[in-house]
Amino acid sequence: MANYPLPKFHFRVEWGGAKIGFSEVSGLSVETEMAEYRDGSSPEFHKIKMPGMQKFGNITLKRGTFQGDNDFYKWWNTVALNTIERRDVTISLLNENHEPVVVWKIKNAWPSKVQSTDLKSDDNGVAIETIELVHEGLVIQNGD
């Protein structure tokens, strides 16, 4: 049996107990920033580089626009001065049996941007809306 990499087109997004269909997810990244330090009595004439704080990329989710479906805008409208409805989000890459094989768990996400579709008179494409999430943590679980 051949061993192939996982295809990226079969995935699921969940938040607040709901499973939501998206056509695209991007920005699943985490970075460790570098901290530099040099002790004044160090015999080395350079700084040492050590791991610093973690930094998480914003996550962008895209989906088709449906009449009467205002979930993005309802969540975005919970933004008020210093308050927002935060949600944990789970994104799962699925196998052929619809079982998660790689899972990204996002902590305390909230929408920083909602974008409606662009409109074009000579295009027969689907109307796509976009939500951009900021968050406070990303854990990646890659199954056996």
ChimeraX attribute file (.defattr): number of C-alpha atoms within 10 A of each C-alpha:
attribute: neighborCount
match mode: 1-to-1
recipient: residues
	/A:1	3
	/A:2	4
	/A:3	5
	/A:4	6
	/A:5	6
	/A:6	12
	/A:7	11
	/A:8	10
	/A:9	10
	/A:10	14
	/A:11	22
	/A:12	20
	/A:13	18
	/A:14	16
	/A:15	14
	/A:16	10
	/A:17	8
	/A:18	9
	/A:19	12
	/A:20	10
	/A:21	14
	/A:22	16
	/A:23	13
	/A:24	13
	/A:25	18
	/A:26	12
	/A:27	13
	/A:28	17
	/A:29	14
	/A:30	15
	/A:31	11
	/A:32	12
	/A:33	11
	/A:34	13
	/A:35	12
	/A:36	11
	/A:37	11
	/A:38	13
	/A:39	11
	/A:40	8
	/A:41	7
	/A:42	9
	/A:43	8
	/A:44	10
	/A:45	10
	/A:46	11
	/A:47	12
	/A:48	12
	/A:49	11
	/A:50	11
	/A:51	10
	/A:52	12
	/A:53	9
	/A:54	13
	/A:55	15
	/A:56	17
	/A:57	17
	/A:58	19
	/A:59	18
	/A:60	18
	/A:61	19
	/A:62	19
	/A:63	18
	/A:64	14
	/A:65	15
	/A:66	10
	/A:67	6
	/A:68	6
	/A:69	9
	/A:70	11
	/A:71	9
	/A:72	17
	/A:73	15
	/A:74	10
	/A:75	16
	/A:76	19
	/A:77	12
	/A:78	14
	/A:79	15
	/A:80	9
	/A:81	6
	/A:82	5
	/A:83	8
	/A:84	16
	/A:85	14
	/A:86	17
	/A:87	17
	/A:88	17
	/A:89	22
	/A:90	18
	/A:91	20
	/A:92	22
	/A:93	20
	/A:94	19
	/A:95	15
	/A:96	8
	/A:97	6
	/A:98	12
	/A:99	12
	/A:100	18
	/A:101	15
	/A:102	17
	/A:103	19
	/A:104	18
	/A:105	16
	/A:106	23
	/A:107	17
	/A:108	16
	/A:109	22
	/A:110	22
	/A:111	24
	/A:112	13
	/A:113	14
	/A:114	17
	/A:115	13
	/A:116	13
	/A:117	14
	/A:118	8
	/A:119	11
	/A:120	9
	/A:121	5
	/A:122	6
	/A:123	7
	/A:124	7
	/A:125	8
	/A:126	11
	/A:127	14
	/A:128	17
	/A:129	18
	/A:130	20
	/A:131	20
	/A:132	20
	/A:133	21
	/A:134	19
	/A:135	21
	/A:136	15
	/A:137	16
	/A:138	21
	/A:139	14
	/A:140	15
	/A:141	13
	/A:142	12
	/A:143	8
	/A:144	5
